[in-house]
Amino acid sequence: MIDETRSERTARLLVARLEALARVAGEIRHPEAERLVELASVATMRAVALEMIQAERAAEIWRDARVRHPQLPQVQIDLPEQLAA
């Protein structure tokens, strides 16, 4: 895959994951929803670190998801040193 194709595919996967999370967020317990959002956040950070998606594009996708789905829990992620770098 070329980089642009991989980036667009990654963006589509992220959008789909956030849409799925938003659909189930109201149907599951809040801690479970928070955990799913946390996992999606970490996956996004790893994709950015691996240069599969631009950080700006990922941030835009998350902002759009929060606007469309305010029920998505806000989660603070504390990254280990190796991921934060």
Buried (B, 14 or more C-beta within 10 A) or exposed (E): EEEEEBBBEBBEBBBEBBEEBBEEBEEEEEEEBBBBBBEBBBBBBEBBEEEBBBEEBBEEBBEEBBEEBEEBBEBEEEEEEEEEE
